[in-house]
């Protein structure tokens, strides 16, 4: 099996479908959050770093049987993470060391116990099969519930994230921006659904993706997203349309314009509003005209900021980047639907 499957394939699966990792570790998937993947440290690149409840899970993945050299490797990563904690660069919590291998002998397990390392044996064919079963499940994307947090533009999160990167908490960010704590929490909730932050207890921390987003911000004002930031976020949404209610709903409003364009182009805002609300199943939730207007306004803003749509007056146009998103969205969904019929 190891001749035909790489560690990267298994890592791709475990980082994209946390329910499978949760099953291997016998934990609740709802309490698992990916903090980093292939994180560069002094001693090398650690495979996976997850947050489980109040504990960091340092996971070293192998697609082979256990061998002794894994122990100093994972211990090196552990020491690097402790140093980062002392520098207040990652969450200060207990770090649990876990090694995933295809097989381990009782003596290996005992050896690792002495080093406070947990060994978990897994079968690559189980991981591959479970991923296929989950991927083909039609309900995977039908269960996603759209919702808005009153954050009318993505760029409004930029200053909030910068202040968060300086170690400020929600109250301090609220004071610095002159906004209510509820507004700041809403911005951070949207940011978490775009993989920019992760929530630990009642506090938020930037993910590696969030740090990358700020680092490429350059010297431009926090009132605008630069081209690099737009490219980073738009690629994430394009590649992960079902990552969260936010990414799903951005894709949904783009698809709304695409569908309506068959009969009218450019597409009027009022036509988008009616179809969009129905397409995401929010007729009963967004019942008033004001609620529907607000939701359409917010998510069309997001789509325009990411350059999936362009708006002139009260009409929407689909951009080349938007066409790419639509084609990938429909392709991925079609694959799921085809597999569900087998």
VOPAGU-2260 file (C-alpha; in pm, 1 decimal, decimal comma):
REM VOPAGU-2260
SITE   aa  ch    i         X         Y         Z
SITE  UNK   A    0       0,0       0,0       0,0
SITE  UNK   A    1     283,5     242,8      85,9
SITE  UNK   A    2     416,3     203,1    -269,1
SITE  UNK   A    3      97,3     350,8    -410,1
SITE  UNK   A    4      -2,8     616,1    -158,2
SITE  UNK   A    5     192,8     912,7     -28,3
SITE  UNK   A    6     174,7    1078,6     309,7
SITE  UNK   A    7      58,4    1392,1     130,6
SITE  UNK   A    8    -257,8    1217,5       7,5
SITE  UNK   A    9    -345,7    1108,5     360,4
SITE  UNK   A   10    -257,8    1454,1     491,2
SITE  UNK   A   11    -476,9    1616,4     224,9
SITE  UNK   A   12    -769,0    1404,8     341,7
SITE  UNK   A   13    -718,7    1455,0     715,5
SITE  UNK   A   14    -679,8    1831,1     676,2
SITE  UNK   A   15    -985,5    1865,0     450,7
SITE  UNK   A   16   -1220,3    1628,1     637,2
SITE  UNK   A   17   -1171,7    1652,4    1010,2
SITE  UNK   A   18   -1442,6    1391,8    1076,5
SITE  UNK   A   19   -1202,0    1122,0     954,4
SITE  UNK   A   20    -920,9    1245,8    1179,1
SITE  UNK   A   21   -1167,7    1266,2    1467,7
SITE  UNK   A   22   -1264,0     903,3    1406,6
SITE  UNK   A   23    -899,0     794,1    1411,5
SITE  UNK   A   24    -837,1     983,2    1736,7
SITE  UNK   A   25   -1174,8     893,0    1893,7
SITE  UNK   A   26   -1266,3    1256,9    1957,1
SITE  UNK   A   27   -1558,4    1483,8    1872,5
SITE  UNK   A   28   -1505,3    1647,4    1529,1
SITE  UNK   A   29   -1700,2    1956,4    1637,6
SITE  UNK   A   30   -1422,4    2035,0    1885,9
SITE  UNK   A   31   -1142,7    2004,3    1627,6
SITE  UNK   A   32   -1000,1    2309,6    1449,2
SITE  UNK   A   33    -707,2    2310,0    1207,8
SITE  UNK   A   34    -445,3    2562,1    1321,8
SITE  UNK   A   35    -166,9    2489,6    1073,7
SITE  UNK   A   36     -51,8    2240,5     812,8
SITE  UNK   A   37     311,7    2189,6     709,4
SITE  UNK   A   38     411,9    2459,6     957,1
SITE  UNK   A   39     776,7    2557,5     921,3
SITE  UNK   A   40     970,2    2526,4    1248,0
SITE  UNK   A   41    1337,5    2535,1    1341,2
SITE  UNK   A   42    1366,7    2155,4    1324,4
SITE  UNK   A   43    1154,2    2102,3    1013,3
SITE  UNK   A   44     792,7    2108,5     896,0
SITE  UNK   A   45     528,3    1959,1    1120,2
SITE  UNK   A   46     245,5    1786,3     937,8
SITE  UNK   A   47     -66,5    1891,4    1125,2
SITE  UNK   A   48    -141,5    2115,3    1421,7
SITE  UNK   A   49    -498,1    2101,0    1549,7
SITE  UNK   A   50    -677,5    2261,9    1840,7
SITE  UNK   A   51    -898,3    2018,5    2032,3
SITE  UNK   A   52   -1099,1    2190,5    2304,7
SITE  UNK   A   53    -825,5    2349,4    2522,3
SITE  UNK   A   54    -537,2    2140,0    2388,2
SITE  UNK   A   55    -305,5    2161,2    2088,0
SITE  UNK   A   56    -259,0    1834,4    1898,8
SITE  UNK   A   57      83,5    1802,7    1738,3
SITE  UNK   A   58      37,0    1531,5    1475,9
SITE  UNK   A   59     318,8    1364,7    1284,4
SITE  UNK   A   60     181,1    1154,8    1000,3
SITE  UNK   A   61     350,3     857,4     835,9
SITE  UNK   A   62     223,6     625,1     563,2
SITE  UNK   A   63     455,5     348,3     688,1
SITE  UNK   A   64     501,2     137,6    1000,6
SITE  UNK   A   65     649,9     297,6    1311,4
SITE  UNK   A   66    1027,2     348,0    1323,8
SITE  UNK   A   67    1240,7     485,8    1605,4
SITE  UNK   A   68    1355,6     806,1    1434,8
SITE  UNK   A   69    1003,8     947,8    1450,4
SITE  UNK   A   70    1045,1    1006,5    1824,5
SITE  UNK   A   71    1327,3    1266,2    1807,2
SITE  UNK   A   72    1151,7    1423,1    1509,0
SITE  UNK   A   73     824,9    1487,1    1693,3
SITE  UNK   A   74    1009,2    1587,3    2011,8
SITE  UNK   A   75    1194,6    1850,2    1810,1
SITE  UNK   A   76     866,8    1991,1    1684,4
SITE  UNK   A   77     731,6    1988,0    2039,6
SITE  UNK   A   78    1026,0    2194,2    2166,6
SITE  UNK   A   79     988,0    2439,4    1877,9
SITE  UNK   A   80     620,2    2490,4    1960,4
SITE  UNK   A   81     699,7    2546,6    2327,9
SITE  UNK   A   82     945,6    2816,7    2224,2
SITE  UNK   A   83     677,7    2981,4    2010,2
SITE  UNK   A   84     445,6    2973,4    2310,7
SITE  UNK   A   85     707,4    3149,3    2522,0
SITE  UNK   A   86     722,3    3414,9    2250,0
SITE  UNK   A   87     339,2    3440,9    2255,9
SITE  UNK   A   88     322,6    3348,3    1887,2
SITE  UNK   A   89      83,1    3055,4    1927,4
SITE  UNK   A   90    -185,7    2957,1    2174,9
SITE  UNK   A   91     -53,2    2888,9    2524,2
SITE  UNK   A   92    -208,4    2553,7    2603,8
SITE  UNK   A   93    -104,2    2196,6    2668,1
SITE  UNK   A   94      54,9    2028,7    2363,5
SITE  UNK   A   95     -23,0    1662,9    2299,8
SITE  UNK   A   96     214,7    1464,3    2076,9
SITE  UNK   A   97      52,1    1213,4    1839,4
SITE  UNK   A   98     209,8     987,2    1579,5
SITE  UNK   A   99      -7,3     832,8    1306,4
SITE  UNK   A  100     145,7     520,2    1152,0
SITE  UNK   A  101      18,5     220,2     958,3
SITE  UNK   A  102     135,0     -21,9    1227,3
SITE  UNK   A  103     311,8     -25,2    1563,5
SITE  UNK   A  104     430,9    -307,3    1789,8
SITE  UNK   A  105     352,8    -318,0    2163,7
SITE  UNK   A  106     716,8    -235,1    2244,1
SITE  UNK   A  107     691,7      74,1    2019,4
SITE  UNK   A  108     381,1     188,6    2203,6
SITE  UNK   A  109     555,3     148,1    2538,9
SITE  UNK   A  110     862,4     334,4    2414,4
SITE  UNK   A  111     644,5     625,8    2303,1
SITE  UNK   A  112     451,1     630,7    2630,9
SITE  UNK   A  113     777,3     703,7    2810,7
SITE  UNK   A  114     815,2    1007,3    2583,0
SITE  UNK   A  115     452,1    1117,6    2641,1
SITE  UNK   A  116     367,9    1031,9    2280,0
SITE  UNK   A  117      46,0     867,2    2169,1
SITE  UNK   A  118      70,5     622,9    1878,4
SITE  UNK   A  119    -236,5     574,9    1660,4
SITE  UNK   A  120    -234,1     299,3    1398,7
SITE  UNK   A  121    -452,6     343,8    1092,8
SITE  UNK   A  122    -520,3     174,0     761,2
SITE  UNK   A  123    -471,0     398,0     455,2
SITE  UNK   A  124    -751,1     213,2     276,2
SITE  UNK   A  125    -988,3     308,4     559,7
SITE  UNK   A  126    -897,1     676,6     524,9
SITE  UNK   A  127    -939,6     666,4     146,5
SITE  UNK   A  128   -1271,2     480,8     164,5
SITE  UNK   A  129   -1413,9     704,6     435,4
SITE  UNK   A  130   -1315,6    1013,8     239,5
SITE  UNK   A  131   -1494,1     880,2     -68,1
SITE  UNK   A  132   -1807,0     800,3     132,8
SITE  UNK   A  133   -1813,8    1146,4     288,5
SITE  UNK   A  134   -1736,7    1320,8     -38,4
SITE  UNK   A  135   -2017,3    1153,6    -230,5
SITE  UNK   A  136   -2273,1    1232,5      37,9
SITE  UNK   A  137   -2531,4    1458,3    -122,8
SITE  UNK   A  138   -2634,3    1612,5     207,6
SITE  UNK   A  139   -2282,2    1749,8     257,3
SITE  UNK   A  140   -2363,1    2077,5      85,1
SITE  UNK   A  141   -2740,2    2072,3     126,2
SITE  UNK   A  142   -2710,0    2100,0     504,1
SITE  UNK   A  143   -2512,2    2423,9     497,0
SITE  UNK   A  144   -2723,6    2707,6     633,2
SITE  UNK   A  145   -2659,7    3058,1     503,8
SITE  UNK   A  146   -2640,7    3346,5     746,0
SITE  UNK   A  147   -2515,5    3701,9     763,2
SITE  UNK   A  148   -2351,5    3885,0    1053,1
SITE  UNK   A  149   -2419,6    4240,2     946,1
SITE  UNK   A  150   -2063,3    4287,5     817,7
SITE  UNK   A  151   -2132,5    4465,5     490,6
SITE  UNK   A  152   -1781,3    4442,7     341,1
SITE  UNK   A  153   -1486,9    4206,2     383,2
SITE  UNK   A  154   -1239,3    4495,5     399,3
SITE  UNK   A  155   -1394,2    4610,1     728,9
SITE  UNK   A  156   -1220,5    4314,9     892,8
SITE  UNK   A  157    -874,8    4429,3     785,4
SITE  UNK   A  158    -807,3    4676,5    1068,0
SITE  UNK   A  159    -970,0    4439,1    1317,6
SITE  UNK   A  160    -732,7    4160,9    1212,4
SITE  UNK   A  161    -432,3    4392,7    1228,0
SITE  UNK   A  162    -520,1    4495,2    1583,2
SITE  UNK   A  163    -573,7    4129,0    1671,1
SITE  UNK   A  164    -223,9    4051,5    1538,9
SITE  UNK   A  165     -87,9    4309,5    1785,9
SITE  UNK   A  166    -222,5    4103,4    2075,1
SITE  UNK   A  167    -529,2    4315,9    2148,4
SITE  UNK   A  168    -844,5    4149,4    2280,3
SITE  UNK   A  169   -1200,2    4221,1    2169,0
SITE  UNK   A  170   -1255,4    4501,7    2420,1
SITE  UNK   A  171    -928,4    4671,1    2325,4
SITE  UNK   A  172   -1005,7    4638,9    1954,1
SITE  UNK   A  173   -1351,2    4782,5    2019,7
SITE  UNK   A  174   -1198,0    5084,9    2194,4
SITE  UNK   A  175    -933,9    5134,6    1924,2
SITE  UNK   A  176   -1187,7    5126,1    1639,7
SITE  UNK   A  177   -1467,1    5305,6    1821,3
SITE  UNK   A  178   -1703,9    5018,0    1745,6
SITE  UNK   A  179   -1920,2    4805,8    1972,4
SITE  UNK   A  180   -1786,8    4471,5    2095,5
SITE  UNK   A  181   -2077,2    4303,8    1912,5
SITE  UNK   A  182   -1958,0    4456,3    1584,0
SITE  UNK   A  183   -1603,1    4331,4    1646,5
SITE  UNK   A  184   -1730,1    3984,2    1736,0
SITE  UNK   A  185   -1935,7    3975,7    1417,0
SITE  UNK   A  186   -1631,6    4070,2    1209,6
SITE  UNK   A  187   -1424,9    3799,1    1373,4
SITE  UNK   A  188   -1704,9    3546,4    1319,1
SITE  UNK   A  189   -1696,8    3621,4     946,7
SITE  UNK   A  190   -1315,6    3605,6     952,1
SITE  UNK   A  191   -1329,9    3259,7    1110,9
SITE  UNK   A  192   -1553,1    3139,9     826,9
SITE  UNK   A  193   -1292,1    3261,0     579,3
SITE  UNK   A  194   -1018,5    3068,0     766,8
SITE  UNK   A  195    -849,1    3390,7     880,8
SITE  UNK   A  196    -889,3    3333,5    1255,8
SITE  UNK   A  197    -956,6    3050,2    1497,1
SITE  UNK   A  198   -1147,6    3080,0    1824,3
SITE  UNK   A  199    -990,7    2945,2    2144,1
SITE  UNK   A  200   -1216,1    2961,8    2449,2
SITE  UNK   A  201   -1350,0    3318,9    2419,2
SITE  UNK   A  202   -1053,1    3462,2    2234,2
SITE  UNK   A  203    -959,7    3475,2    1864,7
SITE  UNK   A  204    -618,6    3408,3    1712,7
SITE  UNK   A  205    -491,9    3450,2    1358,2
SITE  UNK   A  206    -441,3    3131,2    1157,9
SITE  UNK   A  207    -138,6    3088,3     931,7
SITE  UNK   A  208    -370,9    3186,8     647,8
SITE  UNK   A  209    -473,2    3499,3     840,3
SITE  UNK   A  210    -111,4    3593,8     903,5
SITE  UNK   A  211     -36,0    3549,1     532,7
SITE  UNK   A  212    -332,7    3773,8     451,1
SITE  UNK   A  213    -193,0    4054,5     668,3
SITE  UNK   A  214     167,3    4008,9     557,8
SITE  UNK   A  215      81,1    4065,5     192,0
SITE  UNK   A  216    -121,1    4374,1     282,1
SITE  UNK   A  217     172,0    4603,2     214,2
SITE  UNK   A  218     157,5    4966,5     314,8
SITE  UNK   A  219    -188,0    5032,6     173,4
SITE  UNK   A  220    -468,5    5167,2     385,1
SITE  UNK   A  221    -685,9    4933,3     588,7
SITE  UNK   A  222    -976,9    5076,6     388,4
SITE  UNK   A  223    -889,5    4869,7      80,8
SITE  UNK   A  224    -783,7    4516,3      -7,0
SITE  UNK   A  225    -480,7    4505,8    -233,7
SITE  UNK   A  226    -458,3    4275,3    -535,7
SITE  UNK   A  227    -258,7    4010,1    -347,0
SITE  UNK   A  228    -511,6    3993,9     -64,8
SITE  UNK   A  229    -799,5    3972,0    -310,0
SITE  UNK   A  230    -621,4    3691,2    -494,8
SITE  UNK   A  231    -555,2    3500,2    -171,0
SITE  UNK   A  232    -914,0    3521,3     -46,0
SITE  UNK   A  233   -1075,9    3463,3    -384,6
SITE  UNK   A  234    -863,7    3152,5    -440,5
SITE  UNK   A  235    -966,6    3020,7     -98,9
SITE  UNK   A  236   -1339,0    3069,1    -170,6
SITE  UNK   A  237   -1299,5    2926,3    -520,8
SITE  UNK   A  238   -1126,5    2614,4    -391,2
SITE  UNK   A  239   -1341,5    2574,1     -77,3
SITE  UNK   A  240   -1701,9    2669,6    -166,0
SITE  UNK   A  241   -1842,8    2442,8     105,4
SITE  UNK   A  242   -1593,0    2540,9     376,9
SITE  UNK   A  243   -1846,4    2748,0     572,7
SITE  UNK   A  244   -2185,3    2920,5     541,1
SITE  UNK   A  245   -2003,2    3234,8     425,7
SITE  UNK   A  246   -1806,3    3070,3     143,7
SITE  UNK   A  247   -2114,4    2874,3      40,3
SITE  UNK   A  248   -2335,9    3182,5      28,7
SITE  UNK   A  249   -2082,4    3386,9    -169,6
SITE  UNK   A  250   -2080,9    3105,4    -425,1
SITE  UNK   A  251   -2461,4    3093,5    -416,0
SITE  UNK   A  252   -2511,5    3459,8    -504,4
SITE  UNK   A  253   -2260,5    3427,4    -787,5
SITE  UNK   A  254   -2447,5    3124,7    -917,1
SITE  UNK   A  255   -2772,7    3319,7    -890,1
SITE  UNK   A  256   -2639,5    3583,3   -1130,3
SITE  UNK   A  257   -2508,6    3310,7   -1360,3
SITE  UNK   A  258   -2845,3    3133,9   -1379,1
SITE  UNK   A  259   -3047,7    3453,8   -1429,9
SITE  UNK   A  260   -2805,2    3570,5   -1699,2
SITE  UNK   A  261   -2958,2    3310,3   -1932,1
SITE  UNK   A  262   -3270,5    3525,4   -1956,2
SITE  UNK   A  263   -3141,2    3879,2   -1888,0
SITE  UNK   A  264   -2799,1    4039,0   -1891,6
SITE  UNK   A  265   -2680,8    4235,4   -1711,6
SITE  UNK   A  266   -2885,7    4097,5   -1422,6
SITE  UNK   A  267   -3101,8    4344,3   -1222,3
SITE  UNK   A  268   -3050,7    4357,2    -846,0
SITE  UNK   A  269   -3419,4    4294,2    -771,1
SITE  UNK   A  270   -3415,7    3974,5    -975,9
SITE  UNK   A  271   -3104,0    3859,3    -790,2
SITE  UNK   A  272   -3262,9    3927,3    -450,9
SITE  UNK   A  273   -3568,3    3706,8    -507,4
SITE  UNK   A  274   -3385,8    3414,1    -664,2
SITE  UNK   A  275   -3091,8    3428,4    -423,6
SITE  UNK   A  276   -3307,8    3404,8    -111,1
SITE  UNK   A  277   -3491,2    3102,5    -252,7
SITE  UNK   A  278   -3173,2    2930,9    -370,6
SITE  UNK   A  279   -3019,6    2927,6     -21,5
SITE  UNK   A  280   -3342,9    2817,9     144,7
SITE  UNK   A  281   -3388,8    3132,5     354,4
SITE  UNK   A  282   -3743,0    3229,8     256,1
SITE  UNK   A  283   -3868,8    3168,6     610,4
SITE  UNK   A  284   -3567,8    3326,5     784,6
SITE  UNK   A  285   -3521,8    3633,5     564,6
SITE  UNK   A  286   -3895,4    3695,0     547,7
SITE  UNK   A  287   -3912,7    4072,9     533,3
SITE  UNK   A  288   -3812,1    4271,8     228,3
SITE  UNK   A  289   -3556,4    4455,9     441,0
SITE  UNK   A  290   -3392,9    4129,6     553,3
SITE  UNK   A  291   -3374,6    4005,3     195,4
SITE  UNK   A  292   -3238,1    4338,1      75,3
SITE  UNK   A  293   -2970,5    4339,5     346,3
SITE  UNK   A  294   -2858,6    3980,4     282,9
SITE  UNK   A  295   -2838,1    4039,2     -92,2
SITE  UNK   A  296   -2647,0    4362,7     -37,1
SITE  UNK   A  297   -2392,5    4200,2     196,0
SITE  UNK   A  298   -2314,8    3892,1     -11,0
SITE  UNK   A  299   -2311,6    4075,1    -343,3
SITE  UNK   A  300   -2059,0    4313,1    -182,3
SITE  UNK   A  301   -1841,7    4016,2     -86,3
SITE  UNK   A  302   -1862,6    3873,4    -439,1
SITE  UNK   A  303   -1769,4    4211,4    -586,5
SITE  UNK   A  304   -1479,0    4261,7    -343,4
SITE  UNK   A  305   -1339,3    3923,4    -446,0
SITE  UNK   A  306   -1385,0    4027,0    -811,3
SITE  UNK   A  307   -1632,4    3747,2    -890,4
SITE  UNK   A  308   -1896,0    4005,3    -985,0
SITE  UNK   A  309   -1896,0    4364,2   -1106,9
SITE  UNK   A  310   -2182,3    4604,4   -1034,6
SITE  UNK   A  311   -2280,8    4904,1   -1245,3
SITE  UNK   A  312   -2584,3    5092,3   -1122,8
SITE  UNK   A  313   -2835,1    4830,0   -1013,5
SITE  UNK   A  314   -2708,3    4557,4   -1247,4
SITE  UNK   A  315   -2458,4    4275,0   -1199,8
SITE  UNK   A  316   -2202,2    4140,9   -1446,4
SITE  UNK   A  317   -2001,0    3817,1   -1415,8
SITE  UNK   A  318   -1622,1    3856,5   -1436,1
SITE  UNK   A  319   -1370,9    3606,9   -1580,2
SITE  UNK   A  320   -1275,2    3508,5   -1225,9
SITE  UNK   A  321   -1644,1    3456,6   -1148,6
SITE  UNK   A  322   -1679,4    3221,8   -1444,7
SITE  UNK   A  323   -1392,2    3012,5   -1306,9
SITE  UNK   A  324   -1564,2    2987,7    -968,7
SITE  UNK   A  325   -1892,6    2881,9   -1126,9
SITE  UNK   A  326   -1730,0    2613,4   -1340,9
SITE  UNK   A  327   -1540,7    2466,2   -1044,7
SITE  UNK   A  328   -1847,3    2484,0    -821,3
SITE  UNK   A  329   -2066,3    2304,7   -1073,6
SITE  UNK   A  330   -1796,6    2047,7   -1149,7
SITE  UNK   A  331   -1746,5    1958,9    -782,8
SITE  UNK   A  332   -2118,1    1942,5    -715,8
SITE  UNK   A  333   -2176,8    1730,9   -1026,6
SITE  UNK   A  334   -1915,7    1481,2    -912,2
SITE  UNK   A  335   -2088,2    1454,6    -575,4
SITE  UNK   A  336   -2427,8    1404,1    -739,3
SITE  UNK   A  337   -2297,8    1141,2    -982,0
SITE  UNK   A  338   -2128,1     945,5    -705,6
SITE  UNK   A  339   -2436,7     959,8    -487,5
SITE  UNK   A  340   -2627,3     767,1    -756,6
SITE  UNK   A  341   -2384,2     471,0    -749,7
